[in-house]
Amino acid sequence: MASISNGGNHVAKNSSVYARIRLGEISDVPHIHKLIYQLAVYERFEHLFEATENSLSDTLFKSPPFQSVTCFILEISQHPFPQDKHSRNPNYTPIIKTVDLQEPINDPDSNVFKVGNLDSDFDGHDIVVVGWVIFFPNYPAFLAKQGFHVDNLFVREFYRGRGFGKMLLSAVATHAVKLGFCRVDWICLKWNENAIKFYEEGIGAEVMNEWGVCRLVGKALQAYGEN
């Protein structure tokens, strides 16, 4: 079994951990804010980062999940997850799996991403947030059905290459199928060849190279909106 220490997250070789994907909630905003910043740095868009914990609190979790912007949080723990408030959420039953890590993980940010007490009867001191995905419904008109658009999916650096990103994307796809949605789509930066290869070969996704992203933002948005 994994051994997670408070002075940096060290997981023993050939050990396994419990991984849980659950619905995000307002108490996750501090972790979500940090994850978004790390994503901005990774995608080389740090100069565009403006989100604050207050702005996230004001804009997330304002609608029932899956009807608007929704997020899943992925956590790991060396102990089985308890029957806590997340397992009793009527909107979504968490996905829990055992993951064999194969090799050591040294996570110097484990304290930063540590989850606090989840219930009065449970000490969540060894639960650590690993990643997240944010998505929302869209409407592919050609198919006259709803789908999900994944806006951001991110796994922290120390946990990449271990299947956690695939778990998050699979959770979105599984729920899309459950709801009878027709597809899940997302955008991948063209320079991220490793991700593109994974999407094509690892999960069978179709990369739409002929489609480009068009965007109105900032002054251009304001100017065009005034016309």
Residue frames as qw, qx, qy, qz and C-alpha x, y, z in Angstrom:
[[0.000, 0.888, 0.459, 0.000, 0.00, 0.00, 0.00],
 [0.352, 0.694, -0.037, 0.627, 1.15, 3.54, -0.70],
 [0.524, -0.519, -0.349, 0.579, 2.97, 5.55, 1.89],
 [0.180, 0.777, 0.201, 0.569, 2.18, 9.26, 1.73],
 [0.515, -0.327, -0.376, 0.698, 4.18, 11.54, 3.98],
 [0.019, -0.924, -0.321, 0.206, 3.37, 15.08, 5.03],
 [0.267, -0.717, 0.298, 0.570, 6.74, 16.39, 3.93],
 [0.302, 0.461, -0.611, -0.569, 6.10, 15.75, 0.25],
 [0.885, 0.098, 0.183, -0.417, 4.00, 13.03, -1.27],
 [0.097, 0.481, -0.856, -0.163, 6.20, 9.96, -1.60],
 [0.905, 0.049, 0.080, -0.414, 4.56, 6.79, -2.86],
 [0.528, -0.419, 0.727, 0.130, 6.45, 3.53, -2.48],
 [0.268, 0.354, -0.727, -0.524, 7.44, 1.59, -5.60],
 [0.317, -0.112, -0.906, -0.255, 4.92, -0.95, -6.92],
 [0.103, 0.298, 0.694, -0.647, 2.33, 0.43, -4.51],
 [0.027, -0.527, -0.677, -0.513, -1.26, 1.23, -5.33],
 [0.083, 0.137, 0.351, -0.923, -3.50, 4.09, -4.35],
 [0.226, 0.624, 0.740, -0.107, -7.22, 4.68, -4.41],
 [0.068, -0.002, 0.278, 0.958, -8.38, 7.21, -6.99],
 [0.168, 0.620, 0.712, -0.283, -11.75, 8.94, -6.89],
 [0.041, 0.214, 0.366, 0.905, -13.52, 11.13, -9.44],
 [0.051, -0.611, -0.704, 0.358, -16.32, 13.19, -7.91],
 [0.134, 0.854, 0.348, 0.364, -18.35, 16.30, -8.60],
 [0.344, 0.155, -0.256, 0.890, -16.58, 19.53, -7.79],
 [0.270, -0.812, -0.517, -0.008, -18.21, 21.95, -5.36],
 [0.008, 0.949, -0.031, 0.313, -17.73, 25.44, -3.98],
 [0.650, -0.705, 0.265, 0.101, -15.28, 24.26, -1.30],
 [0.837, 0.074, 0.314, 0.441, -12.95, 23.09, -4.10],
 [0.329, 0.935, 0.075, 0.107, -12.47, 26.61, -5.47],
 [0.284, -0.843, 0.426, 0.166, -9.02, 27.20, -3.86],
 [0.632, -0.174, 0.692, 0.302, -7.69, 24.00, -5.45],
 [0.586, 0.645, 0.462, 0.163, -9.44, 24.73, -8.75],
 [0.105, 0.985, -0.100, -0.095, -7.85, 28.18, -8.86],
 [0.394, -0.637, 0.611, 0.256, -4.38, 26.69, -8.41],
 [0.665, 0.156, 0.693, 0.231, -5.06, 24.03, -11.06],
 [0.469, 0.838, 0.275, 0.051, -6.17, 26.63, -13.59],
 [0.063, -0.922, 0.342, 0.170, -3.02, 28.64, -12.98],
 [0.526, -0.363, 0.721, 0.267, -0.83, 25.58, -13.47],
 [0.636, 0.482, 0.582, 0.155, -2.74, 24.81, -16.69],
 [0.271, 0.959, 0.029, -0.076, -2.17, 28.37, -17.93],
 [0.262, -0.747, 0.566, 0.230, 1.57, 27.99, -17.31],
 [0.629, -0.040, 0.749, 0.203, 1.65, 24.58, -19.01],
 [0.545, 0.630, 0.524, 0.178, -0.19, 25.86, -22.10],
 [0.433, 0.011, 0.138, 0.891, 1.97, 29.02, -22.22],
 [0.103, -0.690, -0.423, -0.578, -1.02, 31.27, -21.59],
 [0.449, -0.410, -0.512, 0.606, 0.08, 32.56, -18.20],
 [0.086, -0.030, 0.037, 0.995, -0.29, 36.14, -19.50],
 [0.390, -0.328, -0.493, -0.705, -4.03, 35.52, -19.99],
 [0.453, -0.352, -0.781, 0.245, -4.66, 34.26, -16.47],
 [0.160, -0.418, 0.079, -0.891, -7.12, 36.55, -14.67],
 [0.674, -0.446, -0.533, -0.248, -9.23, 34.16, -12.61],
 [0.095, -0.431, 0.597, -0.670, -9.43, 34.72, -8.86],
 [0.086, -0.191, -0.942, 0.261, -10.98, 32.58, -6.16],
 [0.269, 0.419, 0.412, -0.763, -13.73, 35.18, -5.84],
 [0.461, 0.374, -0.359, -0.720, -14.49, 35.23, -9.57],
 [0.316, 0.053, -0.932, -0.171, -14.60, 31.43, -9.64],
 [0.039, 0.286, 0.817, -0.500, -16.93, 31.35, -6.64],
 [0.338, 0.445, 0.167, -0.812, -19.19, 33.87, -8.37],
 [0.518, 0.418, -0.432, -0.609, -19.42, 31.94, -11.64],
 [0.352, 0.124, -0.924, -0.087, -19.12, 28.21, -10.86],
 [0.157, -0.241, -0.912, 0.292, -21.73, 25.95, -9.26],
 [0.284, 0.154, 0.166, -0.932, -24.63, 28.31, -9.97],
 [0.734, 0.130, -0.280, -0.605, -26.68, 25.68, -11.85],
 [0.904, -0.172, 0.359, -0.156, -27.43, 22.00, -11.31],
 [0.331, -0.456, 0.729, 0.388, -24.56, 19.81, -12.54],
 [0.391, 0.141, 0.820, 0.395, -24.58, 18.70, -16.19],
 [0.267, 0.818, 0.510, -0.004, -27.04, 21.45, -17.12],
 [0.153, 0.975, -0.151, 0.064, -24.35, 24.11, -17.26],
 [0.332, 0.650, -0.626, 0.274, -20.64, 24.33, -16.39],
 [0.918, -0.375, 0.018, -0.129, -19.68, 21.21, -14.44],
 [0.251, 0.678, -0.674, 0.153, -16.39, 19.95, -13.08],
 [0.949, -0.214, -0.229, 0.033, -15.02, 16.66, -11.86],
 [0.188, -0.800, 0.541, -0.179, -12.25, 16.52, -9.27],
 [0.893, 0.116, -0.428, 0.081, -9.78, 13.61, -9.22],
 [0.389, -0.744, 0.453, -0.301, -8.24, 12.70, -5.86],
 [0.727, 0.152, -0.660, 0.115, -5.97, 9.95, -4.59],
 [0.556, -0.635, 0.348, -0.408, -5.63, 8.47, -1.12],
 [0.218, 0.348, -0.905, 0.113, -3.66, 5.68, 0.47],
 [0.259, 0.130, 0.839, -0.461, -6.83, 4.62, 2.32],
 [0.066, 0.482, 0.811, 0.325, -10.23, 3.58, 0.96],
 [0.137, -0.282, -0.063, -0.948, -12.53, 6.55, 0.49],
 [0.141, 0.194, 0.782, -0.576, -15.26, 6.83, 3.12],
 [0.005, 0.632, 0.726, 0.273, -19.01, 6.94, 2.70],
 [0.181, -0.341, -0.226, 0.894, -18.95, 10.73, 2.94],
 [0.344, 0.637, 0.264, -0.638, -21.05, 13.56, 1.55],
 [0.240, 0.477, -0.579, -0.616, -19.66, 12.97, -1.95],
 [0.035, -0.022, -0.987, -0.158, -20.76, 9.35, -2.04],
 [0.147, 0.528, 0.759, -0.351, -24.24, 10.48, -1.00],
 [0.140, 0.379, -0.176, -0.898, -24.53, 13.18, -3.68],
 [0.630, 0.421, 0.598, -0.259, -27.82, 12.52, -5.53],
 [0.472, 0.790, -0.132, -0.369, -26.50, 14.10, -8.72],
 [0.611, 0.580, -0.539, 0.009, -23.49, 11.85, -9.25],
 [0.912, -0.389, 0.123, 0.043, -22.02, 8.69, -7.78],
 [0.068, -0.812, 0.547, 0.192, -18.23, 9.00, -7.60],
 [0.893, 0.329, -0.306, 0.029, -16.00, 6.67, -9.59],
 [0.477, -0.714, 0.509, -0.061, -13.45, 4.90, -7.38],
 [0.896, 0.349, -0.269, 0.060, -10.60, 2.79, -8.74],
 [0.709, -0.572, 0.292, 0.293, -7.37, 1.29, -7.49],
 [0.547, 0.807, -0.221, 0.039, -4.36, 2.51, -9.48],
 [0.873, -0.238, 0.107, 0.411, -1.00, 0.74, -9.52],
 [0.042, 0.963, -0.155, -0.219, 1.59, 3.52, -9.69],
 [0.905, 0.340, -0.068, 0.248, 4.51, 1.23, -10.61],
 [0.585, 0.260, -0.227, 0.734, 7.12, 3.81, -9.63],
 [0.317, -0.484, -0.458, 0.675, 7.67, 6.40, -6.90],
 [0.090, 0.808, 0.312, 0.491, 5.94, 9.78, -6.96],
 [0.400, -0.296, -0.330, 0.802, 7.52, 12.75, -5.23],
 [0.002, 0.775, 0.458, 0.436, 4.89, 15.45, -4.98],
 [0.340, -0.009, -0.353, 0.872, 6.34, 18.57, -3.33],
 [0.283, -0.226, -0.076, -0.929, 2.91, 20.25, -3.55],
 [0.395, -0.316, -0.861, -0.055, 1.04, 17.55, -1.65],
 [0.165, -0.416, -0.576, 0.684, 0.34, 19.87, 1.28],
 [0.163, 0.204, -0.141, -0.955, -0.97, 22.57, -1.06],
 [0.535, -0.006, -0.546, -0.645, -3.41, 20.16, -2.70],
 [0.123, -0.100, -0.931, 0.329, -4.36, 18.25, 0.42],
 [0.419, -0.498, -0.481, -0.588, -8.09, 17.91, 1.03],
 [0.217, -0.333, 0.547, -0.737, -9.41, 18.90, 4.44],
 [0.284, 0.131, 0.875, -0.370, -11.93, 17.03, 6.53],
 [0.228, -0.157, -0.679, -0.680, -14.74, 15.80, 4.33],
 [0.611, -0.536, -0.456, -0.362, -17.09, 14.86, 7.15],
 [0.409, -0.722, 0.347, -0.438, -17.12, 15.28, 10.88],
 [0.889, -0.296, 0.337, -0.092, -16.43, 11.55, 11.24],
 [0.888, 0.272, 0.144, 0.341, -13.59, 11.35, 8.75],
 [0.302, -0.773, 0.275, 0.486, -10.10, 12.79, 8.68],
 [0.769, 0.618, 0.149, 0.069, -9.18, 13.47, 5.05],
 [0.293, -0.833, 0.342, 0.322, -5.54, 14.31, 5.77],
 [0.474, -0.277, 0.706, 0.448, -4.09, 11.94, 3.15],
 [0.543, 0.641, 0.533, 0.096, -6.45, 12.80, 0.26],
 [0.237, -0.470, 0.290, 0.799, -4.66, 14.82, -2.41],
 [0.582, 0.716, 0.195, -0.333, -6.16, 16.52, -5.49],
 [0.617, -0.115, 0.579, 0.521, -4.46, 15.24, -8.65],
 [0.098, 0.047, 0.529, 0.842, -6.43, 16.92, -11.44],
 [0.363, 0.502, 0.499, -0.606, -9.73, 18.14, -12.76],
 [0.174, 0.250, 0.685, 0.662, -11.89, 18.51, -15.86],
 [0.253, 0.468, 0.333, -0.778, -14.43, 21.23, -16.63],
 [0.077, 0.174, 0.806, 0.560, -17.13, 20.73, -19.25],
 [0.367, 0.343, 0.326, -0.801, -20.57, 21.91, -20.28],
 [0.593, 0.442, 0.673, -0.005, -23.43, 20.85, -22.59],
 [0.093, 0.382, -0.385, -0.835, -23.39, 21.88, -26.23],
 [0.679, 0.442, 0.466, -0.356, -25.74, 21.22, -29.13],
 [0.218, -0.197, 0.728, 0.619, -24.37, 19.72, -32.38],
 [0.534, 0.398, 0.144, -0.732, -27.21, 20.96, -34.62],
 [0.439, 0.329, -0.705, -0.448, -26.38, 18.56, -37.47],
 [0.281, -0.039, -0.954, 0.099, -27.25, 15.69, -35.14],
 [0.497, -0.501, -0.198, -0.680, -30.06, 17.47, -33.26],
 [0.808, -0.415, -0.399, 0.123, -28.75, 16.07, -30.01],
 [0.309, -0.912, 0.245, -0.114, -26.86, 17.37, -27.01],
 [0.818, 0.215, -0.367, 0.387, -23.21, 16.69, -26.32],
 [0.554, -0.768, -0.022, 0.319, -20.51, 17.75, -23.88],
 [0.498, 0.744, -0.215, 0.389, -17.69, 20.17, -24.64],
 [0.764, -0.436, -0.164, 0.447, -14.61, 19.74, -22.47],
 [0.129, 0.977, -0.066, 0.155, -13.11, 23.16, -21.88],
 [0.063, 0.722, -0.641, 0.253, -10.14, 22.18, -19.70],
 [0.965, -0.226, -0.135, 0.003, -8.64, 18.91, -18.53],
 [0.192, 0.758, -0.515, 0.352, -5.53, 18.99, -16.38],
 [0.909, -0.328, -0.209, 0.148, -3.45, 16.56, -14.36],
 [0.289, -0.906, 0.301, 0.073, -0.70, 17.90, -12.15],
 [0.398, 0.703, -0.587, -0.060, 2.84, 17.36, -13.41],
 [0.206, -0.446, 0.842, -0.222, 3.85, 14.73, -10.86],
 [0.622, 0.125, 0.707, -0.312, 0.97, 12.42, -11.81],
 [0.610, 0.572, -0.224, -0.501, 1.07, 12.51, -15.61],
 [0.439, 0.421, -0.772, -0.184, 1.58, 9.40, -17.68],
 [0.097, -0.082, 0.926, -0.356, -0.22, 7.19, -15.16],
 [0.115, -0.374, -0.869, -0.304, -3.69, 7.09, -16.69],
 [0.023, -0.494, -0.555, 0.669, -5.31, 9.82, -14.59],
 [0.222, 0.332, -0.218, -0.891, -6.12, 12.05, -17.57],
 [0.317, -0.056, -0.832, -0.452, -7.72, 9.11, -19.32],
 [0.156, -0.396, -0.843, 0.329, -9.80, 8.44, -16.21],
 [0.108, 0.466, 0.260, -0.839, -11.12, 12.01, -16.20],
 [0.324, 0.247, -0.471, -0.783, -12.01, 12.02, -19.89],
 [0.276, -0.146, -0.934, -0.173, -13.59, 8.58, -19.55],
 [0.008, -0.416, -0.705, 0.574, -15.75, 9.86, -16.69],
 [0.287, 0.421, -0.032, -0.860, -17.12, 12.63, -18.92],
 [0.364, 0.154, -0.733, -0.553, -17.72, 10.19, -21.80],
 [0.157, -0.216, -0.951, 0.154, -19.42, 7.68, -19.51],
 [0.142, 0.489, 0.534, -0.675, -21.84, 10.30, -18.24],
 [0.316, 0.352, -0.342, -0.812, -22.50, 11.55, -21.77],
 [0.313, -0.026, -0.896, -0.314, -23.53, 8.02, -22.75],
 [0.063, -0.343, -0.832, 0.432, -25.69, 7.74, -19.63],
 [0.214, 0.526, 0.262, -0.781, -27.53, 10.94, -20.59],
 [0.626, 0.540, 0.555, 0.090, -27.95, 9.84, -24.21],
 [0.075, 0.858, -0.203, -0.465, -25.67, 12.59, -25.52],
 [0.844, 0.536, 0.025, -0.011, -24.21, 12.17, -28.99],
 [0.734, 0.402, -0.219, 0.502, -20.56, 13.13, -28.48],
 [0.505, -0.779, -0.006, 0.372, -17.82, 14.70, -26.39],
 [0.633, 0.605, 0.022, 0.483, -15.46, 17.20, -27.99],
 [0.480, -0.777, 0.029, 0.406, -12.56, 19.40, -26.96],
 [0.447, 0.866, -0.198, 0.108, -9.72, 21.49, -28.38],
 [0.836, -0.344, 0.130, 0.406, -6.07, 20.47, -28.31],
 [0.004, 0.881, -0.299, -0.365, -3.17, 22.82, -28.99],
 [0.835, 0.521, -0.172, -0.044, -1.40, 21.82, -32.20],
 [0.230, 0.688, -0.640, 0.254, 2.06, 21.87, -30.58],
 [0.572, -0.361, 0.633, -0.378, 1.00, 19.31, -28.00],
 [0.565, 0.317, -0.680, -0.342, 1.92, 16.30, -30.15],
 [0.078, 0.089, -0.947, 0.299, 1.97, 13.87, -27.23],
 [0.422, 0.258, 0.545, -0.677, -1.62, 14.72, -26.35],
 [0.620, 0.413, -0.257, -0.615, -2.74, 14.47, -29.97],
 [0.395, 0.272, -0.871, -0.107, -1.10, 11.06, -30.31],
 [0.110, 0.056, 0.870, -0.477, -2.79, 9.90, -27.12],
 [0.532, 0.334, 0.274, -0.728, -6.20, 11.12, -28.25],
 [0.630, 0.416, -0.445, -0.483, -5.89, 9.43, -31.64],
 [0.540, 0.252, -0.803, -0.004, -4.17, 6.19, -30.69],
 [0.041, 0.102, -0.823, 0.557, -4.97, 5.83, -27.02],
 [0.338, 0.319, 0.653, -0.597, -8.71, 6.46, -26.99],
 [0.335, 0.380, 0.781, 0.364, -9.71, 6.52, -30.65],
 [0.128, 0.783, 0.276, -0.543, -10.64, 10.21, -30.85],
 [0.562, 0.578, 0.369, 0.462, -10.86, 11.98, -34.20],
 [0.301, -0.529, -0.011, 0.793, -8.66, 15.09, -34.39],
 [0.428, 0.793, 0.429, 0.056, -10.41, 17.63, -36.64],
 [0.509, -0.245, 0.182, 0.805, -7.44, 19.36, -38.26],
 [0.183, 0.448, 0.495, 0.721, -9.64, 21.20, -40.75],
 [0.290, -0.852, -0.411, -0.145, -11.47, 23.07, -37.99],
 [0.369, 0.283, -0.290, 0.836, -10.03, 26.27, -36.58],
 [0.273, -0.631, -0.582, 0.433, -10.98, 28.18, -33.45],
 [0.107, 0.581, 0.190, 0.784, -12.47, 31.64, -33.97],
 [0.434, -0.530, -0.553, 0.474, -12.68, 33.93, -30.99],
 [0.005, -0.762, -0.075, -0.644, -13.90, 37.41, -30.07],
 [0.657, -0.478, -0.416, 0.408, -12.38, 38.61, -26.82],
 [0.403, -0.373, -0.123, 0.827, -11.52, 41.82, -24.99],
 [0.112, 0.497, -0.049, -0.859, -11.73, 45.04, -27.01],
 [0.165, 0.050, -0.755, -0.633, -12.68, 43.21, -30.19],
 [0.140, -0.436, -0.888, 0.044, -15.65, 41.63, -28.43],
 [0.020, -0.616, -0.416, 0.669, -16.77, 44.94, -26.98],
 [0.096, 0.388, -0.331, -0.855, -16.40, 46.75, -30.29],
 [0.197, -0.087, -0.833, -0.510, -18.27, 44.15, -32.30],
 [0.130, -0.479, -0.834, 0.241, -20.95, 43.81, -29.65],
 [0.032, 0.572, 0.243, -0.783, -21.66, 47.54, -29.94],
 [0.060, 0.116, -0.591, -0.796, -22.28, 47.37, -33.71]]
